Every structure is written in C-alpha cells, then in structure tokens.
C-alpha cells in the first residue's frame, strides 16, 4: 500500500491548496473584483486559481512519477503567483481601510498559503523520492 497517493503527506498539502483556491471565491477580494468594470481582473483571479488547482490535481495523480510531479508543481506555482498578484492588486485598489479590508486580507492570505503549501509539498516530494 506504499504506492497509494493518500499515504504521502505531500498529497495532503496539495489538497489543501485546492481548498484554499476554492475558498478565495468567498472572500471580499472576489466580490470587489466582480464590481470592477475591467473583466480581466475576474478572469485573472479565477483563471489563476483554476490553473493552479488543475496543475495541483495533476500533480496528485502523478505521484508515481516524481520528476513530472515536481514540474507540475512548478506550473501550479505559476498559477498561484498569478492568483496572489491579482489578489494583492485588487486589495491595493480597494477604497479605504475598514472591516471589509481586514476581511479581504484573507483573500491575499489564501493564495500565499497556497504558495507555501506547494513549496512544502515539493520539499516532501524530493525527500520522499530522492532521500
């Protein structure tokens, strides 16, 4: 049963990335992005999250090929970076500091946590397969 992907800790980290990307849809960052007249902001926010989640899901499936799994995690980092950058840009453009802006910090924290989790998962993959 050692080959089963759920037994590896990096799978848990990668699943948490998918959860964090899904939760961003319920933060004020996403709500504010939908109010902007520029539709590309929502496209970047959703597209970056979906791209990162898709690459993470592929990395989970490719648990038996560590080199490919690491490359897929790098692609997930790219999508996560786009998500984080877009969230920071939206947060900076939000008017004033109020309670909503403090709640919006969760919209920035979730992609950042996703980046950290992907990096930890990459470390676990390297440790698991390369000693």
N, C-alpha and C positions, 0 to 999 in steps of 0.2 A: 504493500500500500504506500510505499515511499514515493511513488511517482504521481500520486494524486495531488492535484494543484492546491486543494484547500488545506493541505497539511503544511504548506510552506507559508511562512509569515509574510512574505512579500505579496502574496495574494490578498491577504487582509488589508495591507497598506493600499494596494491598488483598488480594491473595492471601496475603501474609504474615500479615495479620490473621486470615484464616480458619484458617491453620495454627496460629497462636498460640492461637486459641479451641479448636481440636481438642486441642492438647497439654495444656490445663488438665485434661482428663479423666484424665490420668495423673499428676497431682500429689497430694501428701498432702492438699491443701485439699479436693479432691473426695472422697477416701477418708474424711476426717473428716466431711464434710457428709453422707455416706451413713449414718454411725453416729448422727447426731443423731435424736432422736425426732420433731423437727419436720420434716415432709416438705417444707414450703415452702422450706427452705433449698436443698435439691437442686433444687426447681422454679425458684427464682430463679437459681441458678448455671447450670443447664442452659438455662433459658429465656432468660436474658440473653445467653448465648453463642450460642445458636441464632438469636435475633433479630438480634444484631449480624452474625453470619455471613450470614444471609439478606439483610439490607439491603446488606451489602458485595457479595454476589454480584449483587444487583440493580444496584448502582452500577457494577459492572464491565460488565454487559450494556448499561447506558445510557450508554456512553462517547460516543455521538454527540449527547447532549442534556446539556450541561454544567450548566445550571441545575437540572435534575431530579437529575443525578448529585450535585451539592452538597447538595441537600435530602435525598437518600437517605443520604449520608454523615453528615448531622446526625442522622438517625434511628439509624444504626449507632452513633454516639457515645453516644446514649441507652442502647442495649442494652449497649454496652461499659461504660458507667458503672455500670449495674446489676450487671454481672458483677464489676467491680472492687470495688464497695462490698460485695457479698456475700462476695467472697473475703477482704477485709480484716476483715469481721465474723467470719467463721469463724476466721481466723488469730488474732484477739484472744481468741476463746473457747477456743483450744487450751490445754491444761494444760501449764505449764512450758516452759522453753527447753531443747531438746535437739536432736539432729541432725535429727529429723523436722521441727522447727520451722524450721531453716535450709533444709531442702528445700522446706518449704511457702512460703518466700519466693518461689520460682519460681511458685507458684500466684497470688501477688499481682503479680509482675513481668510475667507474660504478659498479663493484661488491661491493665496500664499501658502496656506496649509496644504493644499493640493500639490504645490511645487515641492514643499518639504517632504511630503509623503512619497512622491515619486523618487526623490533623491534617496530617501531611506530604503525604498524598495529596490532601487538599483544597487545600493550597497549590500542589501541582503541577497540579491541575485548573485553578485560577484562572490560573496562569502560562501554561498551555498554551492556554487558550481566550481569555483576556482580556488577554494580553500581559504 
